[in-house]
């Protein structure tokens, strides 16, 4: 999903109603179009009056999935989205993941750190614990080392890199085995197996709550792009 991602999951609302609660007005309907992920921003020129763009569609019979494409509307509207049901919010950026948030009928119920085990907050901090069984929310856990999808040679490279960092030495390019060259590019682009494990666990938890994880079939489908305009005061 890239170095920046934000999504919300909303229970019991039609897609258009979820968009309305995010700030999409009736006047913005003309800018709401069915499109694929590949086309969501194609041939669009954002205007100064835009507060954000979201891409939303039905995930299950009861849940709507909203991907924030531009802006931060989902972040500030979690309580509003949850009135009459439940809502979840997950996001990360270049500085790492934010807490997974859970609201019920307008109340912030749970905030859950996806990298620090046991860190919870909210009116019912452990409300999501039944959905978290078997998932890893610990950036320091080494369970990722047994992942069969790790690139061949990654563990050897990572041990070498940790030793280099601990020693404080700055090895030259000639000290790096040739087969590890691609790993440098992966790291610079944000590749981190332990972080990926935490983020995957968070998405799995959301899927357990909603009944369906975000998947390629949904991402390959056509959903509605909504433009959120800045609201004028007065």
Helices and strands as residue ranges (DSSP letters): E 5-11, H 15-22, G 26-31, E 33-35, G 37-39, E 50-58, E 63-71, H 73-76, H 78-82, E 86-93, E 96-97, E 100-104, E 107-112, E 120-121, G 129-131, G 143-146, H 154-167, G 173-175, G 178-180, H 181-188, H 193-210, H 216-219, E 223-229
